[in-house]
Amino acid sequence: MSTRKPINRIRVVLAEQDRTNKWLAEKVGKSRTTVSRWCTNEMQPSLETLRDVAYALGVDIRELLVSTL
């Protein structure tokens, strides 16, 4: 198991909205595997893709990022 700290909150926001990785993958035109890797913080979306994710979820992009404070 990795000791990397989470960078994004995509999994949290999906859970709060009762949405699935499959739903998000279809909305942003990515594979379910890619979305899964974002949700586990194994991989990070580009800023452009993160913007698309925020739009699909109806949230401010900042809600998808873990605070550095």
Residue pairs with C-beta under 8 A, 6 or more apart in sequence:
2 42
4 41
5 41
5 66
6 41
6 66
7 41
7 44
7 65
7 66
8 38
8 41
8 44
8 45
8 50
8 64
8 65
8 66
9 63
9 64
9 65
9 66
10 24
10 35
10 38
10 39
10 45
10 53
10 64
11 39
11 40
13 57
13 59
13 63
13 64
14 20
14 21
14 23
14 24
14 39
14 57
17 57
19 57
21 32
21 35
21 36
21 39
22 32
22 35
24 30
24 35
24 53
24 56
24 57
25 31
25 32
25 34
25 35
27 52
27 56
28 35
28 49
28 52
28 53
28 56
30 49
34 43
37 43
38 44
38 45
38 53
45 53
50 61
50 64
50 65
51 61
53 64
54 60
54 61
54 63
54 64
57 64
